Amino acid sequence: MNYVYSGLLLLAGLLGVNLVISYQSKHIDPNFWMTLKYQLYVLPLYLIINMCIGYGIKLGYKAAGSLSFALIASKGLEIFISLLMGFIFMKEVPGWRTWTGVALILIGFVVAKGK
């Protein structure tokens, strides 16, 4: 059950942080004061996001018994979320090089999990 809770918390936290940053990249003027104003508005949201990610890693560590595995799994999830945000906000469709890189990461994940 810890795997499920860990996955859901990581998904919520990583989606949240990528949504905030993607929205800023697309819709917030890069002017320093506009960026600072936006960052101050989303500061309470960052607290919730950090709690989700922190507890997701903690529960993943508890479930898998390996911090390295929990961190690698969260980074893998973040890569897929980043691809999703690129598609949603920038209408970027990943090319063959991107999918080759993702495949290499997945192979590395399998190698890291194997004992």
C-alpha positions in Angstrom: 0.0 0.0 0.0 3.0 2.3 0.6 3.8 2.0 -3.1 0.4 3.4 -4.0 0.5 6.2 -1.5 4.1 7.1 -2.6 3.1 7.1 -6.3 0.1 9.2 -5.7 1.9 11.7 -3.6 4.8 11.9 -6.0 2.4 12.3 -8.9 0.6 15.1 -7.2 3.7 16.9 -6.1 5.7 16.5 -9.4 2.6 17.5 -11.5 2.2 20.5 -9.2 5.7 21.8 -9.5 5.9 21.2 -13.2 2.5 23.0 -13.7 3.7 26.0 -11.8 7.0 26.3 -13.6 5.4 25.6 -17.1 2.7 28.1 -16.5 5.4 30.7 -15.5 7.4 29.9 -18.6 4.4 30.3 -20.9 2.3 33.1 -19.4 4.4 35.2 -17.0 6.4 38.1 -18.3 10.2 37.4 -17.6 10.4 40.8 -16.1 12.0 40.4 -12.6 9.1 42.1 -10.7 6.4 40.1 -12.5 8.3 36.9 -11.8 8.8 37.8 -8.2 5.1 38.6 -7.8 4.1 35.3 -9.3 6.6 33.4 -7.1 5.2 35.1 -4.0 1.6 34.1 -5.0 2.5 30.5 -5.5 4.7 30.2 -2.4 1.9 28.6 -0.3 1.4 26.1 -3.1 5.1 25.2 -3.1 4.7 24.2 0.6 2.0 21.7 -0.3 4.0 20.5 -3.3 7.2 20.0 -1.3 5.2 18.1 1.4 3.8 15.8 -1.3 7.2 15.1 -2.8 8.9 14.6 0.6 6.3 12.2 1.9 6.2 10.4 -1.5 10.0 9.8 -1.3 9.7 8.8 2.3 6.9 6.2 1.7 8.7 5.0 -1.4 11.8 4.4 0.7 9.7 2.6 3.3 8.1 0.4 0.6 11.2 -0.4 -1.5 13.8 -0.3 1.3 16.1 1.6 -0.9 16.4 5.4 -1.1 18.2 5.2 -4.4 15.3 3.3 -5.9 12.8 5.8 -4.6 14.7 8.8 -5.9 15.3 7.2 -9.3 11.6 6.3 -9.6 10.6 9.8 -8.8 13.0 11.2 -11.4 11.6 8.8 -14.0 8.1 9.9 -13.2 9.2 13.5 -13.4 10.6 13.0 -16.9 7.3 11.7 -18.2 5.5 14.6 -16.5 7.9 17.0 -18.1 7.1 15.5 -21.5 3.4 16.0 -20.8 3.9 19.6 -19.7 5.9 20.3 -22.9 3.0 18.9 -24.9 0.3 20.8 -23.0 1.9 24.2 -22.7 4.2 24.4 -25.7 2.6 21.8 -28.1 5.9 20.0 -28.3 5.8 16.5 -29.6 8.8 14.3 -28.5 10.9 13.1 -31.4 12.8 9.9 -31.8 15.8 11.3 -29.9 13.7 12.1 -26.9 12.1 8.6 -26.9 15.6 7.0 -27.3 16.7 9.0 -24.2 13.6 7.9 -22.3 14.3 4.2 -23.3 17.9 4.5 -22.0 16.6 5.9 -18.7 14.1 3.0 -18.4 16.9 0.5 -19.1 19.0 2.2 -16.4 16.1 2.0 -14.0 15.7 -1.7 -14.6 19.5 -2.2 -14.1 19.4 -0.2 -10.9 16.5 -2.2 -9.5 18.1 -5.5 -10.3 20.3 -7.1 -7.7 
